[in-house]
């Protein structure tokens, strides 16, 4: 049922957000996945055109699936591969109009420019493959694997745990695109005893705040990767979560284990509360950043990605964050 809803959701996104609501020109996105679908039936002139016009994206993608030099034979072998056979029809069903990706990227990039975020020039391609990354950068090419966004109930995801499948939806795609673009340009840059849980949470909070700015019609649940029910639970239990973090002296912990439990995707965060959803540190970090912005002025979003901003406890002190 949710697989069907995923198909409907993309249609609604296209009809509601598509041609008039975006305030930027769409970005050119090379549909490599559909090129492979049609390659077998293409004549020699079409194949030659593919090589001459989409060589950068094509070469970048083929580097991810083979170590062989690009050739017509290599492409033909990929065209008959299992990922292409399995995923392409379902991607066609869910993403019947992949111009949606170009419109979303155009909006994200323009919004990033308006926010004075400096993102490198890239080219973009939609693909299907069997790799675990939904978004992959190869040199200056951003590869977007649409087979990672086919819906919670998609049969191909049945072996994955629920908390992973919840974000394998078309609605999650814009947030993943925004996060990948921003996080690769402004990565977490602290090490050693400076890389505390607090610094990670603040950085993640800045990243979530930025996604709210860049993604069209963003929601907090979408930006943080939660369901609406999870957001409601977090809002209701925010003060208890914060007290638990402070009580157990986790704020300045630098162990990878603690930070991973608080920041990384997971079914729950037992060290805070058995009912707390994964990545609870992201939510608290977002709340700290929003409290800071309510009480302080920053020159630009980019300034908040400077290591000096999320290092130490100055942001927490200046935010006045202390949920009751």
C-alpha positions in Angstrom: 0.0 0.0 0.0 2.7 2.5 0.9 4.5 1.6 -2.3 1.4 2.8 -4.2 1.3 5.9 -2.0 4.9 6.6 -2.9 3.9 6.7 -6.6 1.0 9.0 -5.8 3.1 11.3 -3.6 5.5 12.0 -6.5 2.6 12.9 -8.8 1.3 15.3 -6.1 4.8 16.8 -5.6 5.1 17.4 -9.3 1.6 18.9 -9.6 1.8 21.1 -6.5 5.5 22.1 -6.6 6.5 21.5 -10.1 6.3 24.1 -12.8 5.2 27.3 -11.0 6.1 27.1 -7.3 9.9 26.8 -7.7 11.6 30.1 -7.8 14.6 28.9 -9.8 15.4 27.4 -13.2 15.7 23.6 -13.1 19.2 22.1 -13.1 20.1 19.8 -16.0 20.1 16.2 -14.7 21.3 13.5 -17.0 18.9 10.5 -16.8 21.5 7.8 -17.0 19.2 5.2 -15.7 16.7 5.7 -18.5 19.6 5.9 -21.0 20.6 2.4 -20.0 17.0 1.2 -20.2 16.9 2.4 -23.9 20.4 1.6 -24.9 19.8 -1.9 -26.2 17.3 -0.5 -28.8 19.4 2.6 -29.7 21.0 2.8 -33.1 24.7 3.7 -33.7 24.0 7.4 -34.0 22.1 7.6 -30.8 24.9 5.7 -29.0 27.5 8.0 -30.4 25.5 11.0 -29.2 25.4 9.5 -25.7 29.1 9.2 -25.6 29.7 12.7 -26.9 27.2 14.6 -24.8 27.1 12.7 -21.5 30.6 11.4 -21.3 31.5 13.1 -17.9 28.4 11.6 -16.1 28.7 8.3 -18.0 32.3 7.8 -17.2 31.8 8.8 -13.5 29.0 6.3 -13.1 30.7 3.4 -14.9 33.7 4.0 -12.6 31.4 3.1 -9.7 30.3 -0.2 -11.2 33.3 -1.4 -13.1 37.1 -1.0 -13.3 37.1 -1.6 -17.0 37.6 1.2 -19.6 34.4 2.7 -20.9 33.2 1.0 -24.1 30.1 0.0 -25.9 30.6 -3.6 -24.7 30.9 -2.4 -21.1 27.7 -0.4 -21.3 25.8 -3.3 -22.9 27.0 -5.6 -20.1 25.6 -3.1 -17.5 22.4 -2.8 -19.4 21.8 -6.5 -18.9 22.8 -6.4 -15.3 20.5 -7.3 -12.4 20.2 -3.8 -10.8 19.0 -2.4 -14.2 16.6 -5.2 -14.7 15.2 -5.2 -11.2 15.0 -1.5 -10.4 14.4 0.4 -13.7 10.7 -0.6 -14.1 10.0 0.4 -10.5 11.8 3.7 -10.8 9.8 4.4 -13.9 6.6 3.8 -12.0 7.5 6.0 -9.0 9.4 8.7 -10.8 7.3 9.0 -14.0 8.7 12.5 -14.5 12.3 12.8 -13.4 12.3 16.5 -14.2 11.2 16.8 -10.6 14.8 16.1 -9.5 16.1 19.0 -11.7 13.4 21.4 -10.3 14.3 20.4 -6.7 18.0 20.8 -7.3 17.5 24.2 -8.9 15.5 25.4 -5.9 18.1 24.0 -3.5 21.1 25.6 -5.3 19.4 29.0 -5.7 18.4 28.9 -2.0 22.0 28.0 -1.1 23.2 30.9 -3.1 20.7 33.3 -1.4 22.0 32.0 1.9 25.6 32.8 0.8 26.6 29.1 1.0 29.4 28.3 -1.5 28.8 25.0 -3.2 31.1 23.8 -6.0 30.0 23.5 -9.6 28.8 20.0 -10.3 26.9 18.0 -12.9 24.1 15.7 -11.9 22.8 12.3 -13.1 20.1 9.9 -12.0 21.1 6.2 -11.8 20.1 2.8 -10.5 22.7 0.5 -8.9 23.3 -1.9 -6.1 25.5 0.3 -4.0 24.4 1.3 -0.4 24.9 5.1 -1.0 21.8 6.9 -2.2 23.8 9.9 -3.3 27.4 9.5 -4.4 30.0 12.0 -5.6 32.5 11.0 -8.2 34.9 13.9 -8.9 32.5 16.7 -10.0 29.5 14.5 -10.7 26.6 13.9 -8.2 25.1 10.5 -8.8 21.5 10.2 -7.5 20.3 6.6 -7.1 16.5 6.7 -7.5 16.2 3.1 -6.6 16.8 4.2 -3.0 13.5 6.2 -2.9 10.8 3.7 -3.9 8.8 3.8 -0.7 8.5 2.2 2.7 6.7 -0.9 1.5 8.8 -1.5 -1.6 9.5 -5.3 -1.7 13.2 -4.8 -2.5 13.6 -3.1 0.9 12.0 -5.9 3.0 15.3 -7.1 4.4 16.1 -3.7 5.8 15.0 -2.7 9.4 12.0 -0.4 9.7 14.0 2.7 10.8 16.0 2.5 7.5 13.0 2.0 5.3 11.1 5.0 6.7 13.5 7.3 4.9 13.5 5.3 1.6 10.7 7.4 0.2 10.4 10.0 -2.6 9.7 12.6 0.1 13.1 12.1 1.6 15.0 12.7 -1.6 15.1 16.5 -1.5 16.4 16.5 2.1 19.1 13.9 1.1 20.2 16.1 -1.9 20.4 19.2 0.3 22.3 17.4 3.0 24.8 15.8 0.6 25.5 19.0 -1.1 26.0 21.1 2.0 27.8 18.5 4.2 30.4 17.7 1.5 31.1 21.4 1.2 31.0 22.2 5.0 32.0 18.9 6.7 32.3 18.5 10.5 35.9 19.6 11.0 36.8 19.1 14.7 39.0 16.3 16.0 40.2 14.9 19.3 38.9 16.4 22.5 37.2 19.2 20.6 34.9 16.7 18.9 32.4 16.4 21.7 28.9 15.2 21.5 27.8 18.8 22.0 29.8 20.0 19.0 28.4 17.2 16.9 24.9 18.0 18.0 25.3 21.7 17.2 26.8 20.9 13.8 23.9 18.6 13.0 21.5 21.3 14.2 23.0 23.8 11.8 22.7 21.2 9.0 19.0 20.6 9.9 18.4 24.4 10.0 20.0 24.7 6.6 17.9 22.0 5.1 14.8 23.8 6.3 16.0 26.8 4.4 16.9 25.0 1.2 14.3 22.3 0.6 11.0 23.5 -0.9 8.1 23.3 1.5 10.4 21.7 4.2 9.1 20.2 7.4 11.1 19.6 10.5 10.2 15.9 10.4 11.6 15.7 6.9 14.7 17.6 7.7 15.5 15.4 10.6 14.4 12.1 9.0 11.5 11.5 11.4 7.9 10.6 11.1 5.3 13.0 12.4 4.7 10.7 15.4 8.4 10.7 16.3 8.5 14.5 16.2 5.5 14.7 18.4 7.2 12.3 20.9 10.4 14.4 20.9 8.5 17.6 21.4 6.7 16.1 24.4 9.8 14.6 25.9 12.4 17.2 25.0 13.0 18.4 28.6 13.4 14.8 29.8 15.8 14.0 27.0 17.9 17.1 27.8 18.0 16.3 31.6 19.1 12.7 30.7 22.0 14.0 28.6 23.1 16.5 31.2 22.7 14.0 34.1 24.8 11.3 32.5 27.5 13.9 31.6 27.2 13.1 27.9 27.6 16.6 26.5 31.4 16.6 26.5 31.9 12.9 25.8 34.2 12.3 22.8 33.8 8.5 22.4 32.7 7.4 19.0 30.3 4.9 20.6 28.3 7.6 22.4 28.4 10.0 19.5 27.3 7.3 17.1 24.4 6.3 19.3 23.2 9.8 19.6 23.7 11.0 16.0 23.7 8.0 13.6 20.5 6.3 12.3 19.2 3.7 14.7 15.8 2.2 15.8 16.1 3.9 19.2 18.5 5.6 21.6 18.5 3.5 24.8 21.0 5.7 26.6 18.5 8.5 26.7 15.2 6.7 26.7 14.1 3.3 25.4 11.4 5.0 23.4 13.6 7.8 22.0 13.9 7.5 18.2 17.3 7.3 16.6 19.4 10.4 15.9 17.9 12.2 18.9 21.1 14.2 19.1 20.1 15.8 15.8 16.8 17.0 17.3 18.4 18.5 20.4 21.1 20.1 18.3 18.5 21.7 16.1 16.6 23.0 19.2 19.9 24.5 20.5 20.6 26.2 17.2 17.1 27.6 16.9 17.3 28.9 20.5 20.6 30.6 19.6 19.2 32.2 16.5 16.3 33.5 18.6 18.7 35.3 20.9 21.6 36.2 18.6 22.4 37.5 15.2 24.7 35.7 12.7 26.1 37.1 9.5 25.3 34.1 7.4 24.5 30.5 7.5 28.0 29.7 6.3 29.4 31.3 9.5 27.6 28.6 11.5 29.4 25.9 9.6 32.8 27.4 10.8 34.4 25.0 13.3 34.7 27.9 15.8 30.9 28.2 15.9 30.2 24.6 17.0 33.4 24.1 19.0 33.1 24.3 22.8 29.9 25.4 24.7 29.6 29.1 23.6 26.6 28.4 21.4 24.8 26.5 24.2 25.5 29.3 26.7 24.5 32.0 24.3 21.4 30.2 23.3 19.9 30.0 26.8 18.6 26.6 25.9 17.1 24.9 28.9 13.8 23.2 28.1 11.3 22.9 30.9 
